């Protein structure tokens, strides 16, 4: 998955996704895109954070676990970001 691509057919700049609302495909509001975790070696976005990453390692790990969505679950980006609910 390329940084500028979501899925195979959706090209999007990350800068345009900051602040966008994120909903599940069932319509549940999850939050807004506050930041992104990128695997720089692979050039891939890994997660969308629903709040800014804290400076403390312990709180950062909690935020990643509790307040983020996997980028591979993004299904659509238009006026909002739609993700498949984690199972």
Secondary structure, 3 states (H helix, E strand, C coil): CCCCEECCCEECCHHHHCCCEEEECCCCEEEECCEEEEECCCCEEEEEECCCCCCCHHHHHHHHHHCEEEHHHEEEECCCEEECCCC
